[in-house]
Amino acid sequence: MRVIETLFLSSTLVSAATAAGLTGNWLADKSNGDGTLRRTYFHLKEEDLRITGTIRTTQFFYSITDSSGGPEGFTLQAVLPHGDRRVIFEGKLEGERLRINEVRSSGPGPAMVAHRVPEDEGALPAYIAPPGLHPVPDNGLARTPPMGWNSWNKFATRIDDPTVRQVASAIARNGMRDAGYIYINIDDTWEGERDGRGYIQPNRKFPDMKELADYVHSKGLKLGIYSSPGPNTCEGYEGSYGHEEQDARTYAAWGIDYLKYDWCGARNLYHDDQMQAVYQKMGDALLASGRSIVFSLCQYGLAEVWKWGPQVGGNLWRTTGDIRDSWVSISRIGFDQDRLAAYAGPGHWNDPDMLEIGNGHMSDTEYRTHMSLWSMLAAPLIAGNDVRDLPDSIFRILTNREVIAIDQDPAGHQARRVWQSGDQEVWSRELANGDIAVAIFNRGDETATVTFRWADAGLSKPPVRARDLWSYSDLKLSEPTYSGAVPSHGVVMLRVH
């Protein structure tokens, strides 16, 4: 009799679920392999041959704008509130489960299986109004652009404690630390869950963050970490929303020296015109933490951040979208920075994103241009390659002390474009001792002879001598013009006296 009752109850539940159709809150989760889950919520309502609702995945919160079909097979189209990103999902109801997959340009993505969860699960947290604006005092850090390494460009979600230790050891051993690369920065996917008191814990990939910081410090280096002012990071891990002061104290207790703070999930709750106040909240928290922590604002140049970055305690701020390891990406980003020169200076830097040098998709000539342009821009020099096994040519590019000296010049002036003719252009930068750094770029596809007047580079008369920073040679100069061959996508970089 008990078996019959159990079978009847199970049949009734299945029938009820089927009768409800697609209406409900569905969760598809998958292990990240580090003790955390990647969760996607489909909050659906099926009515009058239409499916409406929302989809929440990683840092994105979509609204369903169009649909077709029903439980036996459906298609959903959803967009972000700002309309700048669209997704399409296909799926069908199979008993008590929803089988669904994202439709991508390359074809269907991996199938997900979703199950019903309570209606309020996965909802965005309650809105917390940002504070009123006030200036955050200068923390006195980053008087020259920060130099170091970041995990994302090479390792992305694969970063873990052993890799960070190996990188720190390599940088301390191979000469990069002595050249100035001192920050070892862990990007996204280190985060675990919060404990019962709300304190963030690292996930299984990072068993003891304090011990890791101690190890990095023992190598004469500093440790950086990553978070977001939103409830989720870019990869869907735990953000700092509503826990800013608590997280800042946690970072200080661990021995963290640098925070990269990525807008990502915050856009689900705040508008761009609230960004300054939202970042100010963490700026205040870091200052009150009792530890000196460099504050890196990562919000892709939105809301003219260069105009208010210093006021929220920011030491550097992203001026662009994400960089890629390609000539198109670094030239599009780097050569567009001229307009921002007035906003750079000691303690506060324009950040055109991390270095791609050594990641394998550009030539050494292009990587030298990348290093030269970032140094002329007084940009942070944050390497993003695997430094544990550096080819000699890449090592020489990253550790050219004379080029680094331009980047680290204490006057902190960002270079300006002073001359351009077609694909060739000249940038000039005043240095603290009265020298001038001059970079001659050829963005064209063929070697070109570039000729310009020294007066165009800001010199009232021809320099007596100059140093070619990539050929390590001294030049004697007397003519009012300079003329020299520059390879395709290449640079000649001079320090003139």
VONU-439683 format. One record per residue (C-alpha): residue number from 1; residue in one letter; x, y, z. Coordinates in Angstrom, 3 decimals, decimal comma. Example, Ala and Ser with C-alpha at 12.3 -4.5 7.8 and 13.67 -1.06 7.14 Angstrom:
<sites>
(site 1; "A"; (12,300; -4,500; 7,800))
(site 2; "S"; (13,670; -1,060; 7,140))
</sites>
This chain:
<sites>
(site 1; "M"; (0,000; 0,000; 0,000))
(site 2; "R"; (2,844; 2,388; 0,900))
(site 3; "V"; (4,487; 1,724; -2,509))
(site 4; "I"; (1,219; 2,518; -4,313))
(site 5; "E"; (0,860; 5,787; -2,343))
(site 6; "T"; (4,439; 6,789; -3,179))
(site 7; "L"; (3,910; 6,106; -6,885))
(site 8; "F"; (0,655; 8,071; -6,838))
(site 9; "L"; (2,308; 11,043; -5,076))
(site 10; "S"; (5,237; 11,089; -7,537))
(site 11; "S"; (2,825; 10,936; -10,479))
(site 12; "T"; (0,790; 13,800; -9,017))
(site 13; "L"; (3,912; 15,993; -8,583))
(site 14; "V"; (5,054; 15,326; -12,145))
(site 15; "S"; (1,574; 16,133; -13,463))
(site 16; "A"; (1,474; 19,350; -11,434))
(site 17; "A"; (4,883; 20,387; -12,722))
(site 18; "T"; (3,887; 19,634; -16,290))
(site 19; "A"; (0,603; 21,496; -15,859))
(site 20; "A"; (2,526; 24,548; -14,672))
(site 21; "G"; (4,355; 24,512; -17,961))
(site 22; "L"; (7,300; 26,865; -18,203))
(site 23; "T"; (6,037; 29,319; -15,612))
(site 24; "G"; (8,365; 29,400; -12,634))
(site 25; "N"; (11,925; 30,095; -11,523))
(site 26; "W"; (14,450; 27,678; -13,021))
(site 27; "L"; (18,060; 27,205; -11,969))
(site 28; "A"; (20,779; 25,656; -14,130))
(site 29; "D"; (24,023; 25,269; -12,219))
(site 30; "K"; (27,388; 23,818; -13,031))
(site 31; "S"; (30,508; 23,327; -10,957))
(site 32; "N"; (33,389; 25,718; -11,545))
(site 33; "G"; (35,741; 23,047; -10,220))
(site 34; "D"; (36,783; 25,200; -7,260))
(site 35; "G"; (33,943; 24,609; -4,830))
(site 36; "T"; (31,703; 27,277; -6,360))
(site 37; "L"; (28,851; 27,013; -8,849))
(site 38; "R"; (28,075; 28,952; -12,010))
(site 39; "R"; (24,357; 29,679; -11,717))
(site 40; "T"; (21,928; 30,729; -14,437))
(site 41; "Y"; (18,371; 31,626; -13,442))
(site 42; "F"; (15,458; 31,591; -15,905))
(site 43; "H"; (12,498; 33,357; -14,301))
(site 44; "L"; (9,727; 32,594; -16,805))
(site 45; "K"; (6,041; 33,305; -17,222))
(site 46; "E"; (4,094; 31,480; -19,928))
(site 47; "E"; (0,900; 33,246; -20,936))
(site 48; "D"; (-1,143; 33,601; -24,141))
(site 49; "L"; (1,426; 31,801; -26,316))
(site 50; "R"; (4,146; 34,142; -25,046))
(site 51; "I"; (7,028; 33,627; -22,654))
(site 52; "T"; (8,197; 36,642; -20,672))
(site 53; "G"; (10,540; 37,116; -17,745))
(site 54; "T"; (14,236; 37,533; -16,975))
(site 55; "I"; (17,488; 35,615; -17,254))
(site 56; "R"; (20,343; 36,122; -14,790))
(site 57; "T"; (23,750; 34,690; -15,625))
(site 58; "T"; (27,201; 35,675; -14,265))
(site 59; "Q"; (27,149; 39,506; -14,177))
(site 60; "F"; (24,310; 39,886; -16,683))
(site 61; "F"; (20,603; 40,391; -16,016))
(site 62; "Y"; (18,545; 40,130; -19,194))
(site 63; "S"; (14,910; 40,878; -19,966))
(site 64; "I"; (13,133; 38,538; -22,391))
(site 65; "T"; (11,901; 40,599; -25,336))
(site 66; "D"; (10,708; 37,935; -27,770))
(site 67; "S"; (9,750; 34,277; -27,695))
(site 68; "S"; (8,237; 31,487; -29,747))
(site 69; "G"; (6,975; 27,994; -29,030))
(site 70; "G"; (6,019; 26,407; -25,730))
(site 71; "P"; (6,969; 23,609; -23,340))
(site 72; "E"; (7,567; 21,137; -26,153))
(site 73; "G"; (10,142; 23,449; -27,717))
(site 74; "F"; (10,761; 27,188; -27,346))
(site 75; "T"; (13,124; 30,012; -28,256))
(site 76; "L"; (13,832; 33,024; -26,047))
(site 77; "Q"; (15,494; 36,271; -27,072))
(site 78; "A"; (16,685; 38,577; -24,282))
(site 79; "V"; (18,626; 41,843; -24,021))
(site 80; "L"; (20,345; 43,865; -21,325))
(site 81; "P"; (18,424; 46,922; -20,121))
(site 82; "H"; (20,790; 49,172; -22,077))
(site 83; "G"; (20,308; 47,092; -25,224))
(site 84; "D"; (24,016; 46,593; -25,898))
(site 85; "R"; (24,030; 42,785; -25,560))
(site 86; "R"; (21,600; 40,132; -26,783))
(site 87; "V"; (21,300; 36,411; -26,085))
(site 88; "I"; (19,145; 33,637; -27,567))
(site 89; "F"; (18,247; 30,425; -25,762))
(site 90; "E"; (16,452; 27,319; -27,037))
(site 91; "G"; (14,938; 24,643; -24,835))
(site 92; "K"; (12,127; 22,303; -23,953))
(site 93; "L"; (10,405; 20,914; -20,880))
(site 94; "E"; (11,291; 17,316; -20,053))
(site 95; "G"; (9,194; 16,178; -17,109))
(site 96; "E"; (10,342; 18,183; -14,091))
(site 97; "R"; (13,446; 19,515; -15,823))
(site 98; "L"; (14,121; 22,206; -18,385))
(site 99; "R"; (16,735; 21,347; -21,003))
(site 100; "I"; (18,099; 24,577; -22,467))
(site 101; "N"; (21,137; 25,914; -24,305))
(site 102; "E"; (22,392; 29,255; -25,559))
(site 103; "V"; (22,442; 29,751; -29,321))
(site 104; "R"; (25,763; 31,294; -30,359))
(site 105; "S"; (27,123; 32,431; -33,696))
(site 106; "S"; (29,213; 29,239; -33,786))
(site 107; "G"; (26,173; 27,051; -33,041))
(site 108; "P"; (24,365; 25,750; -29,946))
(site 109; "G"; (26,246; 26,011; -26,679))
(site 110; "P"; (26,453; 23,174; -24,140))
(site 111; "A"; (23,074; 21,918; -22,948))
(site 112; "M"; (22,034; 22,949; -19,440))
(site 113; "V"; (19,498; 21,181; -17,278))
(site 114; "A"; (17,477; 23,475; -15,012))
(site 115; "H"; (15,197; 22,619; -12,103))
(site 116; "R"; (12,549; 24,632; -10,308))
(site 117; "V"; (13,602; 26,714; -7,300))
(site 118; "P"; (11,727; 29,166; -5,043))
(site 119; "E"; (10,471; 32,302; -6,761))
(site 120; "D"; (12,806; 34,671; -4,914))
(site 121; "E"; (15,998; 32,665; -5,379))
(site 122; "G"; (18,565; 34,369; -7,624))
(site 123; "A"; (16,803; 37,741; -7,483))
(site 124; "L"; (18,983; 40,838; -7,446))
(site 125; "P"; (19,683; 42,037; -3,905))
(site 126; "A"; (17,884; 45,043; -2,491))
(site 127; "Y"; (19,026; 48,360; -3,893))
(site 128; "I"; (21,493; 50,272; -1,716))
(site 129; "A"; (21,515; 53,980; -2,504))
(site 130; "P"; (25,048; 55,279; -3,147))
(site 131; "P"; (26,479; 57,805; -0,667))
(site 132; "G"; (26,655; 61,532; -1,201))
(site 133; "L"; (29,755; 62,735; -3,002))
(site 134; "H"; (32,808; 63,932; -1,126))
(site 135; "P"; (36,544; 63,869; -1,924))
(site 136; "V"; (38,457; 60,833; -0,656))
(site 137; "P"; (41,902; 61,899; 0,632))
(site 138; "D"; (44,910; 60,936; -1,475))
(site 139; "N"; (46,418; 57,675; -0,205))
(site 140; "G"; (49,944; 58,756; -1,164))
(site 141; "L"; (50,542; 55,658; -3,329))
(site 142; "A"; (51,562; 55,083; -6,971))
(site 143; "R"; (53,629; 58,229; -7,369))
(site 144; "T"; (54,860; 56,588; -10,551))
(site 145; "P"; (52,707; 54,219; -12,633))
(site 146; "P"; (52,323; 50,809; -10,950))
(site 147; "M"; (54,337; 47,960; -12,445))
(site 148; "G"; (53,644; 44,269; -11,987))
(site 149; "W"; (51,808; 41,259; -13,376))
(site 150; "N"; (48,151; 40,252; -13,650))
(site 151; "S"; (46,766; 36,753; -14,136))
(site 152; "W"; (43,892; 37,403; -16,535))
(site 153; "N"; (45,428; 37,819; -19,999))
(site 154; "K"; (47,233; 34,473; -19,882))
(site 155; "F"; (45,450; 32,337; -17,290))
(site 156; "A"; (41,916; 33,797; -17,065))
(site 157; "T"; (39,797; 31,446; -14,905))
(site 158; "R"; (42,636; 28,900; -14,551))
(site 159; "I"; (44,617; 30,915; -12,002))
(site 160; "D"; (45,346; 29,254; -8,639))
(site 161; "D"; (47,636; 29,465; -5,620))
(site 162; "P"; (50,494; 27,307; -7,040))
(site 163; "T"; (50,598; 29,367; -10,245))
(site 164; "V"; (50,734; 32,658; -8,322))
(site 165; "R"; (53,620; 31,327; -6,242))
(site 166; "Q"; (55,482; 30,162; -9,345))
(site 167; "V"; (54,985; 33,546; -11,029))
(site 168; "A"; (56,176; 35,421; -7,933))
(site 169; "S"; (59,260; 33,215; -7,716))
(site 170; "A"; (60,009; 33,689; -11,409))
(site 171; "I"; (59,671; 37,484; -11,274))
(site 172; "A"; (61,900; 37,649; -8,202))
(site 173; "R"; (64,495; 35,401; -9,856))
(site 174; "N"; (64,571; 36,492; -13,502))
(site 175; "G"; (65,215; 40,208; -13,041))
(site 176; "M"; (61,694; 41,541; -13,601))
(site 177; "R"; (61,322; 42,517; -9,940))
(site 178; "D"; (64,575; 44,451; -10,068))
(site 179; "A"; (63,321; 46,198; -13,212))
(site 180; "G"; (60,285; 47,432; -11,252))
(site 181; "Y"; (57,583; 44,759; -11,629))
(site 182; "I"; (56,502; 44,388; -8,014))
(site 183; "Y"; (52,730; 43,768; -7,954))
(site 184; "I"; (51,476; 40,181; -8,404))
(site 185; "N"; (47,765; 40,652; -9,073))
(site 186; "I"; (45,155; 37,890; -8,889))
(site 187; "D"; (42,231; 38,655; -11,193))
(site 188; "D"; (38,716; 37,155; -11,152))
(site 189; "T"; (37,721; 33,632; -9,928))
(site 190; "W"; (39,561; 33,533; -6,585))
(site 191; "E"; (36,340; 34,230; -4,656))
(site 192; "G"; (34,405; 31,663; -2,644))
(site 193; "E"; (31,269; 32,105; -0,554))
(site 194; "R"; (30,736; 34,382; 2,449))
(site 195; "D"; (30,699; 32,878; 5,910))
(site 196; "G"; (27,861; 33,275; 8,401))
(site 197; "R"; (29,113; 36,723; 9,413))
(site 198; "G"; (29,393; 37,907; 5,806))
(site 199; "Y"; (33,185; 37,674; 5,435))
(site 200; "I"; (34,386; 36,691; 1,967))
(site 201; "Q"; (36,322; 33,423; 1,768))
(site 202; "P"; (38,623; 32,329; -1,063))
(site 203; "N"; (37,578; 29,222; -2,966))
(site 204; "R"; (39,435; 25,897; -3,105))
(site 205; "K"; (42,006; 27,228; -5,585))
(site 206; "F"; (43,330; 29,574; -2,868))
(site 207; "P"; (43,330; 27,667; 0,431))
(site 208; "D"; (44,993; 30,429; 2,510))
(site 209; "M"; (45,171; 33,941; 1,120))
(site 210; "K"; (47,121; 35,304; 4,104))
(site 211; "E"; (49,757; 32,608; 3,684))
(site 212; "L"; (49,960; 33,360; -0,045))
(site 213; "A"; (50,438; 37,069; 0,654))
(site 214; "D"; (53,202; 36,258; 3,124))
(site 215; "Y"; (54,928; 34,140; 0,475))
(site 216; "V"; (54,699; 36,888; -2,165))
(site 217; "H"; (55,992; 39,459; 0,338))
(site 218; "S"; (58,928; 37,171; 1,159))
(site 219; "K"; (60,012; 37,532; -2,466))
(site 220; "G"; (60,163; 41,308; -2,159))
(site 221; "L"; (56,866; 41,666; -4,045))
(site 222; "K"; (53,318; 42,827; -3,302))
(site 223; "L"; (50,002; 41,002; -3,768))
(site 224; "G"; (46,942; 42,354; -5,549))
(site 225; "I"; (43,382; 41,075; -5,669))
(site 226; "Y"; (40,165; 41,666; -7,625))
(site 227; "S"; (36,518; 42,432; -6,838))
(site 228; "S"; (33,474; 44,317; -8,103))
(site 229; "P"; (31,094; 46,903; -6,623))
(site 230; "G"; (28,277; 44,686; -7,908))
(site 231; "P"; (26,826; 41,539; -6,325))
(site 232; "N"; (28,746; 39,494; -8,914))
(site 233; "T"; (32,079; 39,787; -10,691))
(site 234; "C"; (32,462; 39,445; -14,447))
(site 235; "E"; (32,695; 35,655; -14,130))
(site 236; "G"; (29,743; 35,436; -11,760))
(site 237; "Y"; (31,709; 35,095; -8,508))
(site 238; "E"; (30,951; 36,964; -5,278))
(site 239; "G"; (31,284; 40,756; -5,544))
(site 240; "S"; (31,617; 43,360; -2,794))
(site 241; "Y"; (28,109; 44,853; -3,030))
(site 242; "G"; (26,932; 45,726; 0,492))
(site 243; "H"; (30,195; 44,440; 1,990))
(site 244; "E"; (32,663; 47,148; 0,970))
(site 245; "E"; (33,994; 48,007; 4,434))
(site 246; "Q"; (34,065; 44,360; 5,459))
(site 247; "D"; (35,973; 43,316; 2,328))
(site 248; "A"; (38,486; 46,144; 2,665))
(site 249; "R"; (39,237; 45,032; 6,235))
(site 250; "T"; (39,570; 41,439; 5,050))
(site 251; "Y"; (42,033; 42,425; 2,315))
(site 252; "A"; (44,051; 44,400; 4,858))
(site 253; "A"; (44,137; 41,438; 7,259))
(site 254; "W"; (45,335; 39,162; 4,454))
(site 255; "G"; (48,105; 41,596; 3,515))
(site 256; "I"; (46,726; 42,728; 0,155))
(site 257; "D"; (48,488; 45,699; -1,482))
(site 258; "Y"; (46,406; 46,405; -4,616))
(site 259; "L"; (42,713; 46,156; -5,523))
(site 260; "K"; (41,358; 46,008; -9,072))
(site 261; "Y"; (37,672; 46,940; -8,796))
(site 262; "D"; (35,618; 45,941; -11,857))
(site 263; "W"; (32,240; 47,574; -12,639))
(site 264; "C"; (30,653; 44,439; -14,194))
(site 265; "G"; (27,678; 43,359; -12,043))
(site 266; "A"; (27,137; 46,844; -10,611))
(site 267; "R"; (25,458; 47,932; -13,837))
(site 268; "N"; (22,442; 45,788; -12,926))
(site 269; "L"; (21,729; 48,079; -9,972))
(site 270; "Y"; (23,311; 51,429; -10,813))
(site 271; "H"; (23,489; 53,838; -13,729))
(site 272; "D"; (26,729; 55,262; -15,051))
(site 273; "D"; (25,996; 58,636; -13,468))
(site 274; "Q"; (26,119; 56,919; -10,040))
(site 275; "M"; (29,509; 55,358; -10,704))
(site 276; "Q"; (31,547; 58,007; -8,917))
(site 277; "A"; (29,629; 57,560; -5,668))
(site 278; "V"; (29,777; 53,761; -5,918))
(site 279; "Y"; (33,564; 53,764; -6,367))
(site 280; "Q"; (33,932; 56,386; -3,643))
(site 281; "K"; (32,425; 53,892; -1,186))
(site 282; "M"; (35,299; 51,451; -1,694))
(site 283; "G"; (37,832; 54,303; -1,780))
(site 284; "D"; (36,705; 55,312; 1,708))
(site 285; "A"; (36,747; 51,692; 2,857))
(site 286; "L"; (40,298; 51,076; 1,660))
(site 287; "L"; (41,527; 54,250; 3,317))
(site 288; "A"; (39,899; 53,179; 6,600))
(site 289; "S"; (41,253; 49,618; 6,398))
(site 290; "G"; (44,546; 50,497; 8,056))
(site 291; "R"; (46,652; 49,232; 5,152))
(site 292; "S"; (48,098; 51,021; 2,112))
(site 293; "I"; (46,234; 49,519; -0,866))
(site 294; "V"; (46,532; 50,820; -4,436))
(site 295; "F"; (43,039; 51,417; -5,852))
(site 296; "S"; (42,608; 50,477; -9,526))
(site 297; "L"; (39,269; 51,479; -11,081))
(site 298; "C"; (38,240; 49,090; -13,854))
(site 299; "Q"; (35,161; 50,528; -15,563))
(site 300; "Y"; (36,268; 50,771; -19,209))
(site 301; "G"; (36,484; 54,552; -19,455))
(site 302; "L"; (32,781; 55,073; -18,771))
(site 303; "A"; (31,395; 58,296; -17,311))
(site 304; "E"; (34,631; 60,231; -18,061))
(site 305; "V"; (36,324; 58,574; -15,103))
(site 306; "W"; (39,545; 60,558; -15,614))
(site 307; "K"; (37,689; 63,652; -14,408))
(site 308; "W"; (36,716; 62,154; -11,035))
(site 309; "G"; (39,025; 59,177; -10,472))
(site 310; "P"; (41,287; 61,016; -8,001))
(site 311; "Q"; (38,282; 62,237; -6,009))
(site 312; "V"; (37,257; 58,646; -5,138))
(site 313; "G"; (40,765; 57,668; -4,076))
(site 314; "G"; (41,645; 56,073; -7,397))
(site 315; "N"; (45,315; 55,644; -8,283))
(site 316; "L"; (44,581; 54,480; -11,832))
(site 317; "W"; (41,498; 54,095; -13,984))
(site 318; "R"; (40,767; 52,206; -17,158))
(site 319; "T"; (40,253; 54,447; -20,151))
(site 320; "T"; (39,194; 51,762; -22,653))
(site 321; "G"; (37,498; 48,444; -23,167))
(site 322; "D"; (39,463; 45,216; -22,779))
(site 323; "I"; (42,741; 44,876; -24,657))
(site 324; "R"; (43,514; 41,918; -26,945))
(site 325; "D"; (46,800; 40,429; -28,110))
(site 326; "S"; (46,622; 41,964; -31,570))
(site 327; "W"; (48,074; 44,918; -33,446))
(site 328; "V"; (44,573; 46,231; -34,150))
(site 329; "S"; (43,729; 46,256; -30,443))
(site 330; "I"; (46,882; 47,845; -29,049))
(site 331; "S"; (47,077; 50,484; -31,784))
(site 332; "R"; (43,378; 51,368; -31,515))
(site 333; "I"; (43,662; 51,733; -27,738))
(site 334; "G"; (47,113; 53,253; -27,394))
(site 335; "F"; (47,013; 55,876; -30,111))
(site 336; "D"; (43,655; 57,151; -28,832))
(site 337; "Q"; (45,050; 58,309; -25,468))
(site 338; "D"; (46,347; 61,719; -26,573))
(site 339; "R"; (43,156; 63,494; -25,498))
(site 340; "L"; (43,585; 62,318; -21,895))
(site 341; "A"; (47,119; 63,590; -21,245))
(site 342; "A"; (45,993; 66,398; -18,950))
(site 343; "Y"; (44,501; 63,941; -16,446))
(site 344; "A"; (47,646; 61,889; -15,702))
(site 345; "G"; (50,107; 62,689; -12,923))
(site 346; "P"; (51,808; 61,321; -9,807))
(site 347; "G"; (49,403; 59,112; -7,887))
(site 348; "H"; (46,687; 59,171; -10,571))
(site 349; "W"; (47,154; 57,458; -13,952))
(site 350; "N"; (45,243; 56,783; -17,144))
(site 351; "D"; (45,194; 53,012; -17,656))
(site 352; "P"; (44,859; 51,725; -21,244))
(site 353; "D"; (44,783; 48,161; -19,855))
(site 354; "M"; (47,379; 45,491; -19,253))
(site 355; "L"; (50,312; 44,507; -21,442))
(site 356; "E"; (49,904; 41,669; -23,938))
(site 357; "I"; (53,652; 41,395; -24,564))
(site 358; "G"; (54,710; 37,764; -24,954))
(site 359; "N"; (51,301; 36,175; -25,426))
(site 360; "G"; (52,193; 35,100; -28,935))
(site 361; "H"; (49,893; 36,834; -31,400))
(site 362; "M"; (52,093; 39,810; -32,311))
(site 363; "S"; (55,640; 40,158; -33,589))
(site 364; "D"; (58,520; 41,362; -31,416))
(site 365; "T"; (58,458; 44,587; -33,442))
(site 366; "E"; (54,823; 45,121; -32,483))
(site 367; "Y"; (55,520; 44,235; -28,856))
(site 368; "R"; (58,303; 46,859; -28,770))
(site 369; "T"; (55,778; 49,379; -30,046))
(site 370; "H"; (53,335; 48,254; -27,343))
(site 371; "M"; (55,979; 48,749; -24,621))
(site 372; "S"; (57,138; 52,078; -26,055))
(site 373; "L"; (53,666; 53,544; -26,440))
(site 374; "W"; (52,552; 52,525; -22,936))
(site 375; "S"; (55,765; 53,993; -21,494))
(site 376; "M"; (55,284; 57,258; -23,359))
(site 377; "L"; (51,731; 57,365; -21,989))
(site 378; "A"; (52,938; 57,011; -18,377))
(site 379; "A"; (50,655; 53,985; -18,267))
(site 380; "P"; (50,777; 51,250; -15,636))
(site 381; "L"; (53,033; 48,444; -16,884))
(site 382; "I"; (51,185; 45,303; -15,833))
(site 383; "A"; (52,545; 42,258; -17,660))
(site 384; "G"; (49,992; 39,630; -18,651))
(site 385; "N"; (52,068; 36,751; -20,024))
(site 386; "D"; (53,517; 33,555; -18,573))
(site 387; "V"; (56,710; 34,867; -17,018))
(site 388; "R"; (57,823; 31,436; -15,805))
(site 389; "D"; (59,402; 30,638; -19,167))
(site 390; "L"; (60,299; 33,874; -20,945))
(site 391; "P"; (61,931; 33,897; -24,390))
(site 392; "D"; (64,981; 36,157; -24,342))
(site 393; "S"; (63,443; 38,568; -26,853))
(site 394; "I"; (60,323; 39,072; -24,699))
(site 395; "F"; (62,398; 39,409; -21,533))
(site 396; "R"; (64,489; 42,134; -23,177))
(site 397; "I"; (61,371; 44,029; -24,228))
(site 398; "L"; (59,756; 43,875; -20,784))
(site 399; "T"; (62,948; 44,774; -18,898))
(site 400; "N"; (64,442; 47,507; -21,081))
(site 401; "R"; (65,495; 49,765; -18,210))
(site 402; "E"; (65,859; 52,847; -20,407))
(site 403; "V"; (62,313; 52,532; -21,752))
(site 404; "I"; (60,974; 51,777; -18,259))
(site 405; "A"; (62,712; 54,932; -17,001))
(site 406; "I"; (60,549; 56,952; -19,401))
(site 407; "D"; (57,396; 55,342; -18,022))
(site 408; "Q"; (58,549; 55,838; -14,438))
(site 409; "D"; (59,780; 59,407; -14,845))
(site 410; "P"; (58,848; 61,199; -11,604))
(site 411; "A"; (57,413; 64,256; -13,345))
(site 412; "G"; (54,529; 62,056; -14,496))
(site 413; "H"; (53,827; 63,890; -17,759))
(site 414; "Q"; (51,884; 61,853; -20,316))
(site 415; "A"; (53,118; 62,121; -23,913))
(site 416; "R"; (51,252; 64,036; -26,605))
(site 417; "R"; (51,086; 63,477; -30,339))
(site 418; "V"; (53,077; 66,360; -31,856))
(site 419; "W"; (53,328; 65,372; -35,515))
(site 420; "Q"; (51,480; 63,091; -37,919))
(site 421; "S"; (51,628; 62,320; -41,593))
(site 422; "G"; (49,481; 59,446; -42,788))
(site 423; "D"; (50,430; 56,301; -40,870))
(site 424; "Q"; (53,490; 57,894; -39,307))
(site 425; "E"; (53,369; 59,931; -36,137))
(site 426; "V"; (55,627; 61,396; -33,457))
(site 427; "W"; (54,859; 61,602; -29,738))
(site 428; "S"; (56,818; 63,731; -27,277))
(site 429; "R"; (57,079; 63,732; -23,489))
(site 430; "E"; (58,873; 66,143; -21,140))
(site 431; "L"; (60,979; 64,454; -18,472))
(site 432; "A"; (61,898; 65,580; -14,968))
(site 433; "N"; (65,549; 66,394; -15,705))
(site 434; "G"; (64,770; 68,513; -18,770))
(site 435; "D"; (65,260; 65,714; -21,314))
(site 436; "I"; (62,544; 64,938; -23,820))
(site 437; "A"; (61,373; 61,455; -24,823))
(site 438; "V"; (60,468; 61,209; -28,484))
(site 439; "A"; (58,777; 58,160; -30,033))
(site 440; "I"; (58,475; 57,843; -33,796))
(site 441; "F"; (55,795; 55,340; -34,804))
(site 442; "N"; (54,998; 53,745; -38,152))
(site 443; "R"; (51,483; 52,321; -38,133))
(site 444; "G"; (51,674; 51,429; -41,820))
(site 445; "D"; (52,201; 48,031; -43,436))
(site 446; "E"; (55,567; 48,890; -45,018))
(site 447; "T"; (58,849; 50,274; -43,688))
(site 448; "A"; (58,786; 54,068; -43,970))
(site 449; "T"; (61,304; 56,875; -43,747))
(site 450; "V"; (59,998; 59,422; -41,270))
(site 451; "T"; (61,262; 63,002; -41,407))
(site 452; "F"; (60,175; 65,719; -38,984))
(site 453; "R"; (61,498; 68,935; -37,466))
(site 454; "W"; (62,817; 68,911; -33,911))
(site 455; "A"; (60,729; 72,005; -33,309))
(site 456; "D"; (57,636; 69,820; -33,791))
(site 457; "A"; (58,797; 67,717; -30,817))
(site 458; "G"; (59,003; 70,754; -28,564))
(site 459; "L"; (62,709; 71,547; -28,949))
(site 460; "S"; (63,628; 75,156; -29,665))
(site 461; "K"; (66,881; 73,997; -31,297))
(site 462; "P"; (68,315; 70,652; -32,459))
(site 463; "P"; (69,502; 68,448; -29,594))
(site 464; "V"; (73,226; 67,967; -29,132))
(site 465; "R"; (72,843; 64,264; -28,573))
(site 466; "A"; (70,227; 61,560; -28,205))
(site 467; "R"; (69,965; 57,990; -27,014))
(site 468; "D"; (68,208; 55,362; -29,128))
(site 469; "L"; (66,500; 53,302; -26,424))
(site 470; "W"; (65,990; 50,122; -28,457))
(site 471; "S"; (69,348; 49,974; -30,225))
(site 472; "Y"; (71,128; 51,105; -27,025))
(site 473; "S"; (73,190; 53,549; -29,054))
(site 474; "D"; (74,113; 57,212; -28,722))
(site 475; "L"; (73,391; 59,581; -31,578))
(site 476; "K"; (75,036; 62,884; -32,441))
(site 477; "L"; (72,595; 65,363; -33,883))
(site 478; "S"; (72,976; 68,797; -35,422))
(site 479; "E"; (70,365; 69,165; -38,164))
(site 480; "P"; (67,030; 70,905; -37,566))
(site 481; "T"; (65,263; 67,762; -38,811))
(site 482; "Y"; (65,363; 64,090; -37,969))
(site 483; "S"; (65,064; 61,453; -40,692))
(site 484; "G"; (65,152; 57,700; -40,175))
(site 485; "A"; (63,640; 54,413; -41,293))
(site 486; "V"; (60,954; 52,899; -39,064))
(site 487; "P"; (59,756; 49,317; -39,702))
(site 488; "S"; (56,127; 48,435; -40,291))
(site 489; "H"; (54,201; 48,601; -36,989))
(site 490; "G"; (57,498; 49,625; -35,406))
(site 491; "V"; (59,001; 52,423; -33,364))
(site 492; "V"; (62,173; 54,428; -32,906))
(site 493; "M"; (62,319; 55,718; -29,342))
(site 494; "L"; (64,762; 58,460; -28,377))
(site 495; "R"; (65,751; 60,256; -25,229))
(site 496; "V"; (67,099; 63,608; -26,359))
(site 497; "H"; (69,261; 65,967; -24,320))
</sites>
